[in-house]
Amino acid sequence: MKIGPEIMKLLAKSYAANEMIKQRFGRYDLAFKTDEGGRPMMLFIGKADAAGKIKGERFTRRLLTDETGNVIKDHWDNKGKV
C-alpha cells in the first residue's frame, strides 16, 4: 500500500504537538502521532475496530532538517501490517 496524494496533503499540515490525531478519510480510518513541532511522524491507516485500534498498515516518517530548520529529506516508510 502507498500513501496517496490526498492523504499526503493531510500529512503536510501542522497539528497539535505530541498528540494522537484520529480521523476518517474516505473508506479508511487514519490515526497519526505528531512530534513536538506538530508534524505527523507515525501513521496508522486501515479500519478501526470497536476499541478504536486501527487494523491495517503502519508508516513512519523520515524527516531530516539542517541547522536552520530547512527540510533536506522527507519521506514515509511502510513498516508493515498492524
Secondary structure, DSSP 8 states (H G I E B T S, - for coil): ----HHHHHHHTS---TT-EEEEEETTEEEEEEE-TTS-EEEEEEEEE-TTS-EEEEEEEEEEEE-TT--EEEEEEEEEEE-
